């Protein structure tokens, strides 16, 4: 079950990486067109295109980091909450990996969260039956996979 979810997440990240690479290539091509046909008069638009390329590159780098993190996740069951844990609490289901948000998996809402998120930090190293506080609201860990 966890392996399937991990594959879905990896696929989503790979798709985002491809889209960003395409956008960067398209933006670079349009920047080259601007250089060859417009001259120095349009320096501002070239600079704006370069800033857009830089922003896309930052997003791409973040997704590449996420991809590396996903490759290092061990899909075997865990005894305590850590990177790669599927955690069920009385308030929801969580997969600790990268910051991706809510996804629908086997007709269930699962929140894919980063180890850096406050929720993951509150759950870290906890076992089944442990209670933790998030926003002054207690949650009990009912299952860890």
Secondary structure, DSSP 8 states (H G I E B T S, - for coil): -HHHHHHHHHHHHHHHHHHHHHHHHHHHHHHHHHHHHH-GGGHHHHHHHHHHHHHHHHHHHHHHHHHHHHHT---S--SS--TT-EEEETTEEEEEESS-EEEEETTEEEEEEETTSHHHHHHTT--TT-EEEETTEEEEEEEE-
